[in-house]
Amino acid sequence: MVAKTKPAAERNPVVVVDNAHIIYKVLASGRRATRGLRGGGLLSKKMEVREVHAIKGVTFTIYEGESVGIIGSNGSGKSSLMRALAGLTPLSDGAIYAFARPTLLGVGAVLLPDLSGEKNILLGGLAMGFEKQDINSRVDSIASFAGLEEFVSYPMRTYSSGMSARLRFAIAASKDHDILIIDEALAVGDQEFRNRAEARMRELHQNAGTVFLVSHSMKSVLDTCTRVIWIEKGELRMDGEPKKVINAYNKFVGTTIID
């Protein structure tokens, strides 16, 4: 069960997204019709810069202790918005305010392939602010959480993508974060790992940390989140109680409505 949170009026805002816009400029190869051009033909390539408006005027406020699911179709702008929240992607317009620096945990997070899982745990812990002695004492528990006890001394390049993703989650989840963003990390691993990951998210939530979960698994979102934000084609489509928002999204994409 998801723990209940206090009404917003009784809690402090921790993240404010104010009319956020993200516009990417990309180099695209188009074709135009040509006649009579030397070396041309009917069609010739033309390179041009195009703009992709990934996030379009999104506004919301997140309060301490909330677990917020971020849902939407592929390419809707969810990950772009979360990267902006973490300070990794600049806004084209608008503003984002956060009382602490958000930590982004994504399946693309960097681990060093030639180092062992143990060495990556140590480096990841030091990067998060652990003292060397403290993170050394946590290596076994982190490896166990990820289900990698037998492989922790092996180089990361020998790991499957699922093993690597489980280790990324285990490293990041070993520390209590004021604001943690999890991008699709729960999509990897077996049900036992997902259960452990969801239980850890609930612990973070109960410790008054704020958690964002970007996921296509409506069950994971429903099981772990107290609020859901639906982003579609860069726009905020809906924001509110998880089951209500998920059912609206499921109706939009033509999947099963939750009773």
N, C-alpha and C positions, 0 to 999 in steps of 0.2 A: 504493500500500500504506500502511496505517496503521502509524506507528512504534510499536514495542513500548515499554511503560513498565515501570519497576521495580515489584516487588511492593509492595503498600500499606505493609507493615511498614517498608520502606526509605525511604518518602517522608513528607513533612509534610502533615497535613490542612490544607486551605485553606478549606473550607466545611463546616459542620456544621448540619444541619437536624434539630431535636430536637422530635418530637411536634408538628409544625406544624398548626394549624387556621386556616382562613380562612372566616369567615361574613359574607356580605353581607346587609344588610337592604334589601329592595326594596319599593316601594309598588306593590301590585297591585290591579287592579280585578276584583273577583269579582261574581257575581250571586247573589241569594238569592230564593227564592220569597216573594211577599208577596200578601196578599189584603186588600182593603178599605182600603188606604192611599191617602190623597188624592194624586192625581198619580202614583200608582204603577202598578198593573197587576200582572200575574202575576209579572213579573221586574223588579227594580230594581237599579241599580248600587250597590255597596258597596265603598269603598276600604279596604284593610287592608294592614298591614305584614307581609311574609312574610320568612322567613330562607332563604337559599340557602347550604348548607354546601359550599363549593367545594373545600376541602382538608381532609381528615379524618385527622389524626394521622400525617402523613408524617414519616419519619425516615430519614436517610442521611448518610454522610460522603464528601466528595470530596477527593481528594489532588492535590498539585501535579503539573502536567503531564498530567492526564487530559483527554480530549475526551469529553464525556458527551452522548449523544443522549437527548432527552426526547420520548417518543412517547405516543400515546393518542388516543382518539376525539375528535371535536369536542365541546367543552364538558366535557372531562374534568378541567379545572383546571390544565393545563400552563402557560398564560400567567399565570394568577393566581399560581402558585407562583414563576415566574420574576420577576414584578413584586415579589413579597415579598422575593425574594433580592436584588433591586436596591434595596430600601428604598422602593419606590413604593407598596406596599400593606401596611398594617399587619396583623400576625397577630392573630387573636382569642384564641389560646392557643398555648403552646409558644415556641420560640426559634429564631433563625437566627444563627449566628456565622460571620464571614468575616474572614480576615486582611487583606484589602484590599477597597475598595468595588467591587462588581461593576458593570460597564458593560453596560447593556441596549441592544442594537441590535434594534429592532423595525420592522416595516413601517409602524407608526404614528408613528415618531419625527418630531419637529417640524422642518420646514424652512420658511423664510419665503418665501411664494409671490411676493411683489413684488420680491424680490432675485434677482440672477442666481445661477446655479450656482456661479460663482467666489466671489461674496460669501458664499454659504452654506458653501462649503468653508473660507473664512477664519474665519468665525464658529465653525463646528464645531471647527476645529483649536484656536482660542484657548480654547474651552470645555473641550477635552480637556487643556489645559496646554501646548500648543506655544507657543514664542516666535513673535512676528509674522514675523520673518525666516525662521524655519524652515518655518512653514506656507505662507508665500508661495512658497518654493522647491519645495513639494510639489504646488502646484495642478495643474500639467500632468500629473504622474504619477497623481494621484487621478482627474482627468478621464479620462485614458487607461484606467485600470483599470475605470472605470464605462462606458467606451465612449461618452463624451459630449464628445469633443474639439471637435466642430463646434457643440455647443449650450451650452458652459459659460458663454458671455456672455449667454445668453437668460434671461429671468425664469423662476423655477421654475414659475409658473402655466402656462407653455406646455409643461411636461413631462408625459408620460404617467405613470401610476402606476408602471409598470415602470421607467421612467427615474429617477424619484424614489427608488424603493427601491434601485436599483443605486448611486445616488450616496450614499445613507445608509450602505450597506455599505462603499463605498470610503472614505468619510471615517473611519468608525469603525475600519476595518481598517488605516488608515495608521499607527496607533500600536500598539505592543506593550502589551497589557493584562495585568495580573495575573489578572483574571477577566473574561471576555467572554461575554455571553449573546446569542445570535443567535436571534431569534424569526421563523422562516419566511422570512428574507431570501434564502435560496438558492432559493426557489421562483420567483423572478422572473428574467427575462432568458433568453437563449439558452444553448445548451450550452457555448459558448465562455466566457461569463461565469461560469457555474456551475463550470467547470473552474478558472478563475482564483480564484474564491472558495474552493473546496475546497483548492486549493494554499496559499492564504494561511492558512486554518485549520490546515493541517498545520505551517506555519512557526510559528504562534503556539504550537502544541502542543509543537514541538521546542524552543522557547525557554523552556520550563517554564511558560508561561502555561496557565491552565485555561479551557477553552472548553465552554460549554453550547450545544447546537444543538436548538432546538425545531422539529420538522419532521414533515410527513406523507410526505415522500419517504424511503422506506426505503433506497433506493439511496444517497442523500446521507449518511444516517446510517451505513450500513454502510461507505461509502468513507472517512469522516472520523472516526469515533468509536471509542474504545477501550473504551467501556462504554455501556450503554443502561439507562435507567430508564423503566419503563412506568407511567404514571398513568392510572387508569380510575375515573370517577365520584368523583374526589377522593381515591382511595386508591392507595397504592403497590402495584401488582400484581406487579411483578417487577423485579429489579435484577441485572445481570450482563453476561456476554459478549454482544456485539452480535448475532451470528447466532442464538444461542439465544433471546434475548429477542424479537427481531424475528419469528422463526418462531412463537413462542407467540402473539404479537399477531396475526400473519397468520392463524393458525388460529382465533383468537377472532373476527376480523372476516370470515372466510371467503374470504381471498385466497390467492395462491400461496405455498407454502412454498419457502424458498431452500435449494438443495442445498449 
